[in-house]
Structures are given as C-alpha cells and as structure tokens.
Amino acid sequence: MNKRNNPIVIQNSTFKLNNSSFSGFLSSEIAPAPPESCLFHVIPVPYEKTVSYGTGTAAGPSAILNSSQQLELFDGESIPARYGIYTHAPVNCKGKAETALKRITDAVSNVLDLKKIPVLLGGEHTISVGAFRAVSAHFKDFGIVQFDAHADLRDTYHKTALSHACVMHRALDMDIPIYQIGIRSLSWEEHLLREERHIGHLDASAIGMAQVPDMILPDEFSKNIYITFDVDGLDPSIMPATGTPEPGGLNWHQAIAALASVLRGRHVIGLDVVELAPIPGMHAPDYTVARLIYNLFGMIGRQDRG
C-alpha cells in the first residue's frame, strides 16, 4: 500500500516490553501531539494469565498496533485521527494478577483524570476488571456493553475469580449494569444468572435471524457506557485468531451496525478490545481488529464532537 505522509495528531513512539515492539496507533500516518490534545488514549495491555484453550493474547496489543500502520486515515465517513490518538507505553503485566490489575486501574484513572477516553488493547479479557475499577471511581452512573461469544458470568473458573471467564461477574459484583451482544456460549449456571439478574442481551442467534435493531439498548440503560469488545464475538470466518472461537458470530457489517446502535444517545467513557491471539503469517485478523477500533473512533468522535 502506498501510504501518504499526511501528519495529523498522535503520540509517535516505539516501545519495548518482553522483547515485543509497540508502535503508536497509526504512527505511520500521523504526527506527535501532547496527551492533553488527544481524545483517544490507547493503552496496550499484554496480559495473559488464565486463558483456557488457545493462547497468544499477550501478543495481541503489538499485532493491533503494527496492523494499524496500514490503515487509511479516511474511514469512509471522516478522518477519526483528527480527534487525536495518544499511545501510552504498555502496562507492565508481570507479577500477580492483582498487581497487574492495579497497574491497569492506575493507567485508566490517569486518562480519565484528563477527561479523555481510555482504549485498552488486550490481552485476555481479565484486563477489563482493572478498567471497570477505574471507571467506577470516576463515574457514579454508567453501564457496560459487552460484545462477546461467551457470557463470562462465572463466579470462578479454574479456581480463580480473576479469570477471563469471570469478568462480567466481577462487573455485577461492582453493581454495574451490563448489556450483552453476540453471546452464543454459556453454562447453565450463567443462563440462570442472566434470568435472575434480568441481564439485557441480544444474542448472536437473534442477530442472525433478523437485522440489527436501530436501538438495541433499553431506554433506562445508562447514558454513559463502557464498551468491552471480545473479538471472539465476531464469527470465526473473519476472526479465527482468538483462543476460543465459536461458530455463528457477528459478521463485519452486523458488528458495525450493533456498535452504531448502542452509541445512539449514549456517551462512551472508555473501551477495551481483547482476546486477539495472532496467528503467525495471517495478517487479516490483526488488521480487522485495528480497523474495528479505528472505525469505532470515528463513530464516537462524530457523535461527541461532530
């Protein structure tokens, strides 16, 4: 691809952590800017401690950032980079789970203190717990919109409560309302918990049988939302690079339509994209995730800032 040198705004650096290279999101196209001027703050989180099938999510942030270098600035409707993108150094994920989660919470809190939008790149889904803690300390009223193949509502999994399979149960423990989109795999106990707690959901089967509704979230759902997007919510035909792929997921246009729907009338206060496990030599899934994130930047920016 012949890329044009068309500087906009970004923190343009390369970081090293655990022998992995991290470039700033879209730093091939856009020039440095101070964090205070950037709406989106990208936080790489190469955390992997509890994956239970396929592995490799620790390499997800690097793959996303590297693939972002191939993006066009124009997303089809606007140039999302004009809202500003600042890429932080990766979070140090060494040590015990609670130690790493504290570092994640601190990183997200620092961004929220600037009144900007934290964008976490995982890593396994457990990283979201650190973000939830930070957002809870800054916002009294917000809800979580979860895109996922799995409910992630187990109380414990493999003898730990800090597992990728338990992340949404931890949100419920914090009394945060959640809405689930794309689910197609859950245990009987998770099914019962969804009914008991009246957890709103639009499962993959419902999306597959009909169009994505213009308004997914109920009127009473909070106007402030945090989006957690597990890439296995996408169908394995476009997202094979994930630890536990499930058939019958969202295609590209369904995912974009669902994101657009949940954004209507809402204000995004943070987001994460998790569970990419890159496959060596297969670039398409990595690029798909980078494009998803950049398109989401555009949707958020056009809604909030015009």
Secondary structure as UniProt FT lines:
FT   STRAND          14..17
FT   TURN            18..19
FT   STRAND          20..23
FT   TURN            25..29
FT   HELIX           35..37
FT   STRAND          40..45
FT   HELIX           57..59
FT   HELIX           60..68
FT   TURN            69..70
FT   HELIX           80..83
FT   STRAND          85..87
FT   HELIX           97..113
FT   TURN            114..115
FT   STRAND          117..122
FT   TURN            125..126
FT   HELIX           127..138
FT   STRAND          143..147
FT   TURN            158..159
FT   TURN            164..165
FT   HELIX           167..173
FT   TURN            174..175
FT   STRAND          178..181
FT   HELIX           188..196
FT   TURN            197..198
FT   STRAND          200..202
FT   HELIX           204..209
FT   TURN            219..220
FT   STRAND          224..230
FT   HELIX           231..233
FT   TURN            236..238
FT   HELIX           252..263
FT   TURN            264..265
FT   STRAND          267..274
FT   TURN            280..281
FT   HELIX           284..305
//
